[in-house]
């Protein structure tokens, strides 16, 4: 552990002691080997009783410790079912009420980023921030064409602060990997690496602008979600300008209630948006805490979401996406055997685990939650119990899925806040079944074949050459069995000829199928699809007739 990490750990301890939170740390079992340190710490010798409540002390400590700790508090704030009310209310202030930095510094950062005076960029720039977050803050401005916009500016020195805290996380993860028995299963180093990629991406506002543009295209014309427009001419690495929206923060329930907002529809739309992003678009907003979500309630009976802050987005590879969808559907159908088999097939649990034992454990966890409203079900509790079950079977944490799990918990927290009776199973199941049907539809298969057709042609062209090279390589080495019998030699030649005929038949079949699909999809030029199909059929016919 280097000196910078040690200094940061001492600083963290000092902040916790000053805010009277060190007793929470000392209560954890991981701290027990270091409990003697409290007697050596000067801060504990002169500790006085903090004047604020525990919730305020926790929020102030997280704000002082920096962006990584603030984001941890933001994630916790969405799980009101897992927190005491006073702590949940106080942590909610971290979503958009983090102490701002001076507006003059924001003005200077914009001018440095563009290399021009601010007056040449905007006809108006409000130095009083509209909202402040852990990594950046936003100001209202007006473009020369009169459009009202939001200017997002990174906090000064943020990269150095985050790099320092990441170094601390890596040091702690390395210690856990070395000394913690559960480290091989929970993979602390891989989790920190995943988090590092996420937090570093947030420091590039050009990347965030690109994320916003992609999300806007995905939901173009949608009645579920509105994404503000990005003004690319006014975007830089540390400055981003986008359309200002005038929505109601999702947390202002009284205001939404006064307008007669349909909370059930709003909650169901939130679930549909999440599953649509994850499975249909494979590109999801992964920072859906209440500070980033607004409601456009022009029509309260048809409310529409509006999202901001696109620094954290996620996607899955096709294999994880398919396994997740099948796991969700199997749970919805109470097919616990299928859930166990999917975990074994995906490698999330070791292959020696018995499927029937895992099926029984999953049934014990999931069966009691059905036929109960969401207000009586905590997905956080269910996930914890599932993790406990996987622990019994030596199941491993999948770091690539942590962002998705965090977002799912955020969505559940919002749904519970809006409409506690929401049936998340009933809302999500049609979206997943529709996606599964589309995956195997002839139209999608044809589209995929058309997209991959150049690669298929290259493979087909290479097959005869590869087969000939393989045969020659076998004959040139010691794999050929020396024989004297002419009958055996003739049989050997016949096998080689048969293999070549089989290769030609396969190639002809692929060409024939490709031609049929080409004609079915109408890919121009249509006549070429006919030529390809006819060529494949002639190849197969010539191979079958030729002796």
N, C-alpha and C positions, 0 to 999 in steps of 0.2 A: 504494500500500500504506500503510494508516494505521499509527499508532504502536502500537496494541494488537496488530495482526498481527505487526509487526516484533518486538515484545517477546516474543511467543509463539514465533516462529521461533528467536529467540536462546535462549529457555528450552529448546526442543527440542534445539538443538545442545548446550547445556550438559549435558542429561541423557544424551544419546548419548555425549558425551566422557567424562563421569564414569563411565559403565558400560563404557567401552572399546568402543563400537559404532560410532564415527564412521568406522572404516575400511570398514564395509559401505556406508555412504552415499557415501563418496568413490569407491568402486569402480563406482558406477552412472554411465552416460554422461550422465544429466541433470545430475549434479553437476559435470561437468568445467568448464563455464564459471565456476563459483564456487570452483574448487579453490584459488585464491589466498587465499580467506578463511580457510583453516586457519592460514595464517601470521600473520594479523592477530588471531586469536582468543586471548585470554589463557588460556583453559582448555587449549588444546593446548600452551602453553609449559610448563605445570607438570603435565602429565598423567603419572600413575603407572600402573603395571600393575595392573589390577583383580584382586582376590584370588579371585573366583569363576570358575566355568567359563563358557564363552560362552553356554550355554543358560540358566543362572541369571541372567546379566547381561541377556540379552534379556528374560526374564520380568520382572525387577525394573524395567527401563527402561519396558516397556509399562505396568506397574502405576502407575509414577510419572507417566507422561504422561497418564493419564486414561482415561475410558470408551471413547472412540472407538478408541484404540489397543489397549485390552484386547479389544474386540470383534474387531479385526483378528487378534489373537493367537488368540482362540477359534476363528475360522474356519480359521486355519492348522492348528490342533491336530488337526482332523478328517482332514487329509490326510497321514497318516503315510507314505504311499508317496512323497510329494514332499519329505519332510523327513528329515534325519538323526535317528536314534533318540533321541539325547540332547535335541535341541531339541523333538521331538514330545512326549516325556515331560514336559518342563518346562512347555511351553505348555498341556498338559492341565490343569495346576493352575489356570489362569485360568478354568476352566469353573465352579467353585464354591468356589474357595479364595482369592478375592481378599481382601486385608486388610479386616476389618470396621471399621465405625465404632462408637463406644461404644453399648452397649445403653441407657444413660440418655438418649442423644439420640433413639433410636428411640421410647422411652417418651414423651418430650416431644412428638415429632412426632405420635404417635397421639392424645395428649390435645388437641393444638392442632387436629388434623383433625376431631375429634368434638366439641370444646368441652366435654368432660366428663372427670373423673378416670378413670384406667385401671381402677380397682377397680369402677367402675360398668359397664364394658364386658365385662371378662373376670374369671372367677374365678381365673385363673392366667395369668401372662405371664412367660415366661422371657427375661430380658434378655440371656442369652448367645445369640448368633445361631446358628441351625441351619446356615445357609449364607450366604455373601456373594458378590454378583455385582458387575458393574461399575457398575450404575445403582441397584440396590436390594439389600436383604438381608432374610432371612426369620427370624421368631421363632416358636417353638411357644407356643400359648396354648390356653385352654379357655373355651368359651362358657358362659353361665349354665345352658344346658340339658345341660351335660356333654360336648358334642361337642369332640373334639380338632381344632384348626384350625391353619393356618399364617397368620401375619400378615406381609404383605409391605410394607415401608416404603422409600420413596425415600431415597437418600442426600441429606444436607443440601447445599444450594447446587448441585445437579446441573444445573439448567437454565442457570445462568450459565456453568458450565464448558463445557457442550456448545455453547452459542451462541458462545462464544469460539473453540472449535476448528472449528466450522462456518465461521466467518468466515475462519479460516486456510485451510481447504479451498477456499473460494470464491476466495480470493486466488491460491492455487496453480493452481486450475483456470483462472482468467482469464489468468494468465501462460502456461499451457500452450496455451490457445486462441489466444493471440497469437503465440507463438513456436514451437510444436511443429508440424511438418508433418502429423503424424497426427491432430491435434485434430479436424479436420472429420469424421473417420471414427469416432473413439472418443468424441467428445462429452463431454469432462470436466465441463463446466458442468451438462449434463443429468444426468450420473451423480451429481454432488454434490446436485443438487435431489432426485433420487430417494432418496438416502441421508438427506437432511434430513427428508423426510416420514416415513421409517421411524424414525429416532432420536427425533424429536419425539413421535411417537405413543407411544413407549415410556415417556415421562414422564407419561402420563395413565393411571393405574391403573384408572380407570373404563372406559376403552376396552379395557384388557387383560381386565377382568372380562367385558365384553360379548363379546370374542373367545372366551374360555373357554366361555361359555354357548352360543355358536353351534356351536363345535366339539363340545361335549357332545351337542347335539341331532343333529348330523350323524352321530355314531357311537353313538347310543342303541341299546342291544341288540347292539352289535357284539362279536364275540369277538376283534377285532384290537387295539383301542385303548380305554383307559379314561381319561376326563377328569374331574378332581375337580370337585365341586360348589362353586359360588360362593355365598357368603352375602351377599346384596345389602344387607341392613340394616347391615352392618358395612364397607361399601366407601365410600371417598372418592377424590378425585383423586390423593392421595399415599399412600393406605393401602388395601390390598385383603386381604380375609379369605376363605379357601377351605378346603375339606376337606383334611385331612392324609392322605396315602397312605403306606403302609409297603411300598415296593417296593425292589428291589435296583438300585443304579445300573448302567447298561448297561456301564460301564467295568470293573466288578468281575467279570472273566471267570472267575477261579478259583472264586469263590463260586458263580457260575451253573453252572460245570462240575461242582462238587461235588454240586449238586442234581440232576444228570443232565438239564440243560436241553437241549432239541432246538435246537441253534444253526442248523441249516438252516432249520427252520420259522420261527425267529425272524427270520432274515435275509430270507427270502422275504416274511414278513408286513410287514416294514419297507418293502420295495419296493412291495408292494400298497397299503399305507397311503398312501404318497406319491402314487402315480398316481391313487388313488381321490380323495384330497383335491383334486388339481390339476384332474382332468377331470370327475369325477362331481359333486363338491361345489363346485368352483371357489372354494375357501377352504382355504388350506393353512398349517400351522404352518411358519414360515420361520426358526426358530432352533433347529434340531434337532441341536445339539451334545450330546455325551454327558452334560453336566451337567444337561440338561433332560429326559432320557429315563430311565425306570425300567422294570423288568421285574417283573410280578406272576407269580411262579413257583409258585403254589399247586398247579398241575398242570404239572410241568416238560415234559411232552410236548406240552402245549398252552399255551405261554407267551403272555402278553398284555402289550402295552406300556401304559405309563402316562406321560402327558406333563404337564409343568409349564411355566411361564413362557410366556405367550401374548402378550407385548408386540409381537412381530413376526409378522404374518400377511400373506399375499399372496393376490391374485386376479388374473385375467386378463380382458381383454375377449373377447367371443365370437370375434372374428376371430383374435386371437393364439392363443387356445385351440385353434381348429380347425387353424390352420397348424402349431402345435407337434405336435398329435396326428398329423397326416398326415405330418409330417417324421419323427417317431419310427417310425411304421409303415413308411414308405418305406425308412428305414435298416434296420429289422429284416428287410424283404423284399429288401434289397440292390437296391432300385430307385433308383439314384443319379440317373437322369434326372429322376425325379419330385422328388427333393430339390432339384435345380437349378431346376426349373420353379417349385416352391413358393417358393423364395427370390426368384425374379424376380416372381412374382405378388404376394408380400407387400410388395415394395419394399425388402427387406433388402439387395438389391444393385441397382445402377442398371440400367435397362431395356436399355442398349446391350450388356450382357454376353452373350456367346454361351453358350447352355445346354450345348452339347456340350463346350466347354472346361471349364466348371464341373463338369459330370458327371465328366469324366476326373479332375479334381483331387480330388473327393470320393471317387471310387472308390479312388484311390491311398492315401487316408488310412484309409478304413473297411474295405476288404477284408482287410487283414492281421489285424484284431482278431477276426474271426469264428473259430469253432472253437478258441478259447482260453479258459481259465477266467478268472474275474475277477481272480484273484491275479496274472495275467500282463498284465492290461489296466489302464491308468490312464486314467480318464475325463478327469482333469486334463490329461494329455498329449494325448489325442485332441482335447479342446476347444482347447488351445493350437494344435495343428496345423490345426484347422478355422479358427481365427481367422487364422492365417497365410495359409491359402488364400483366405479372404474378403478379406484385405488385398490380395492380388494382384488381386482383382476389384473393389476399392474398396467392399467391403461395409461397412456401418455397424453399430456396436454399437447394440443396442436396450435403452435404459436400463430400460424397463418389465419386461424379462425378467431383469435382473441378480439380483433376489431369488430367482427361480426357479432360476437357474443355481447360485447359492450353496447353496440347499437341496438341489438334486440332488447336488452335491458332498458335502454333509454326509451324505446318505443313502448315497452310495457309500462314504464313509469308515467309516460304521457297519457296512455290509454286509461290507466287506473285513475289518474287525476281528472280526466274529462268525463269518463263514463264507467264507473266501477263494475257495472253489470255486463260489460263488453264480453262477448264470446269470441275470443281470439281464434279458437279452433275453427269455428264455423266461418269466420271471415277469411282466414288464410287458406283453407282447404281448396276452394274453387280456383284461386290464383295458381296454386301449385299444380293442381290436376290439369289446368289449361296449359301450363308450361310443359308438363310431361307429355301431353298429347302433341304439342307443337314440335317437341324434340324428335319424335318419330314419324312425323307427317311426311307424305311423299313430296310435298312442295319443299319442305326444308331439306330433305335428302337430295332433291334435284338441285337446289340452290348450293348446297355444300359441294356436290359433285362438279357443278359448273365452276365454282370458285377454285376447286382443287384440280380441275381438269388438266392444266399444264403439267402439274407434278405427276399425275397419273400417266400422261403420255410419256414423260421422261422415264418413269419406272418401266413401262411396257417396252420402250425401245431398248432399255438396258438389260432386260431379262435374258434374251438369247445370248448376249455376250457374257453375262455373269454365269449362266449355266455352262457355256463352253469352257470358260476359264476354270470353273470348279472341277469339271471333268478332267481337264488337262492337268490341273494341279494334283488331283488324286492319282492320275496315271504317272505323273513325273516323280512321285514319291513312293514310299514303300507300301501304300495302301492297296496296290493292285496285287491280287493273288496270282502267283505264277502257276500256269496250268499247261499241260501238254495235250489235253483232250480237245479235239476240234469241236466237239459238241458243246463243251463248256465255253470255249471261245465264242462260238456262235451265239450262245445264250447271253454272254456278256455284251456282245454287239447289239443284240435285240433289246436288251434292257436300256442301253444308251439311246437307241433309236426310239424306243417307247417314251423315254423321258422327254426327248425333243418333240415328239408328237403331242405329248401332254402340255408342254410349254406353249406350242402353237395354238392348241385348243383353248387354253386359258386366255392367251392374248386375244384370240378371235372373239371369245365370249365377252371380254371386257370391252372391246371395240363395239360389238353389237349392242351391248347394254348402254354404253355411252351414247351411241347414235340414237337409240330409242328415247333416252332421257333428253337428249338435245332437241329432238323433234317435239317432245312433250312440253318442254319449257319455252319453245319458240325462240331459242337463242340464235341471233343472226350470225352468219347467213344460214338460213334453214337448210338450203341444199347441201351444205357441208355436213350437217348432221346425218342426212340420208346417205351421203358417200361413206362416212365413217361406219355407219351401221351396216351398209351393204358390204363394205370391205371386211368387216368382222365376220359376217355370215359366210362370205366366200372363202375366207381363211379356214373357218371351221369345216366347211364342206370339202374343200381341197384336202385337208388333213385327214378327214375320215375316209375319203375315197382312195387316197394315195396309199399304196402298200409298200 
